[in-house]
Amino acid sequence: MITTRLTKQLGIKHPIIQAPMAFAAGGRLAVATSNAGGLGFIGGAYGDIDWITEQFDIAGNQRVGCGLITWVLKEKTDLLDQVIERNPAALFLSFGDPAPYIKAIKSANIPLICQIQTFRDARHAIDLGADIIVAQGAEAGGHGEKRTTFTLVPEVADYIAKHSPDTLLCAAGGIADGRGLAASLMLGADGVLIGSRFWAAEEALVHPKMWQAAIDANGDDTLRTSVVDVIRGYDWPDRYNARVLKNDFTDKWHKNIAGLKTNVEAEAVLWREALSVGDSKIANAFVGENAALIKDVKPAADIMSDIVTQAESLLKTEFN
């Protein structure tokens, strides 16, 4: 068993957090991850409170967290209070300034996890009192920035060791097996956040054809782009874009955002229809550069076991 500060502080068996992936991470996946010894999260993302409530109901009284996009909280002022009422095991804030929400979360005595993509944002979140920092590299699926996991994590780890030793650190971006977990611990992290590999768990809310597209792909088949936000009508801040699998849609519009905006209504109908039937030539799978490490779809418990077993073998020691 790999014991770290993360397992002790969160009361979990394995130092693994499942990413709160928008639309894919529902209550069933969160519960399966937590039951397997990690900490599972519902992907609250764009703040559909009816969907979030439904997923918490599916999770029942099981111990799960909830992830929220910070710039969405600014638009939906009641959302945070509504989520806090569900007494999540932790709250996970990403993509924006967490400062306005610290007091409410701390007052509720809920652990706060802040995901960052730059060293400057890491320092800011630490100064605000985040309990756990997730340093996310650009290898990750979904939204992020430009820094890579292998350099960002030790940079933040060194800063924490010197300036805020009680703050915990998780690595994220490109981690899909025990090698990634072991490497992250060696870089100074207390654990890892894993998205894409749990995206390919049986409990995730993903069309099987999208899973197959990822299984057939490798890291070269992904790119970072804004077209998926334009087509879905989400006004993301300019600093962020999303890593997805390339397809005919991105081939057509990735370098012609202005043209896409001109034709967005018609193209959006086609994209959403494709997503509903799993047509990966038009709709995009949100998966990271570790696509080639996703070789099958299996229960979250089996994914967790595979990762931990491999990491234990590589480390050949117990972290205390």
URTAMO-V259090 format. One record per residue. D_LAST is the distance of its C-alpha to the last C-alpha in Angstrom with 1 decimal. Layout:
BEGIN
D_LAST
D_LAST
END
This chain:
BEGIN
10.1
8.0
5.5
5.9
7.8
10.7
10.0
9.5
12.5
14.7
14.0
13.9
12.6
12.5
12.0
15.7
18.6
22.1
24.5
27.4
30.1
33.5
35.7
33.4
30.5
32.1
31.1
31.0
28.5
26.3
26.3
25.7
22.6
21.2
22.3
20.5
17.1
17.2
19.2
22.8
25.4
29.1
30.8
33.1
34.1
37.8
38.0
40.1
39.5
41.3
39.1
35.9
37.3
38.1
34.6
33.0
35.6
34.6
31.0
32.3
29.9
26.8
23.9
24.6
24.8
27.8
28.3
31.3
33.1
33.7
37.2
38.2
37.2
39.7
42.4
41.4
41.1
40.6
37.9
34.8
36.1
37.0
33.5
31.9
34.2
32.4
29.2
26.9
23.1
22.9
25.5
25.4
28.0
29.2
32.2
33.7
33.2
31.0
32.5
35.1
32.7
29.9
31.8
32.5
28.9
27.5
30.3
29.3
25.7
24.5
21.5
23.0
22.0
24.2
24.8
26.3
28.1
28.8
27.2
29.8
28.9
25.2
26.3
28.6
26.1
23.6
26.6
27.5
24.3
22.7
19.3
18.2
20.0
20.7
22.1
24.6
26.4
30.0
29.1
28.4
31.0
32.8
33.2
31.7
32.9
33.0
29.7
27.6
24.0
23.3
24.6
24.0
20.2
19.6
22.4
21.0
17.5
19.2
21.3
18.5
16.7
20.2
21.8
19.5
15.9
15.4
16.6
14.4
15.6
16.4
18.5
21.7
24.8
25.4
22.2
23.3
21.4
18.3
19.4
19.3
15.8
14.5
16.8
15.8
12.1
13.8
16.2
13.7
13.5
10.8
12.8
16.4
19.7
21.9
25.7
28.1
26.4
26.3
29.8
30.8
29.5
32.3
31.6
32.1
35.5
36.7
40.0
39.6
41.8
39.4
36.6
39.0
39.8
36.1
35.8
38.9
37.7
35.6
34.3
37.8
39.2
37.4
38.5
37.9
40.9
42.3
44.9
42.8
42.7
46.4
47.3
45.3
46.7
43.4
43.9
40.7
40.3
41.5
38.2
36.6
37.6
36.3
35.2
37.2
38.8
42.1
45.3
49.0
48.4
46.2
48.6
51.4
50.0
47.0
49.4
51.9
50.2
53.5
55.2
52.6
53.1
56.8
56.4
53.3
55.0
56.2
53.2
50.9
52.8
52.3
48.6
47.8
50.0
48.2
44.8
46.0
47.0
44.2
46.6
44.2
47.1
47.7
44.7
41.4
38.1
35.2
32.8
30.9
31.3
29.0
31.9
32.3
28.9
30.2
32.1
32.6
32.3
30.2
28.6
25.5
23.6
24.6
23.6
20.1
19.8
21.3
18.9
15.7
17.3
18.4
15.2
13.4
16.4
16.4
12.9
13.0
9.4
6.2
3.8
0.0
END
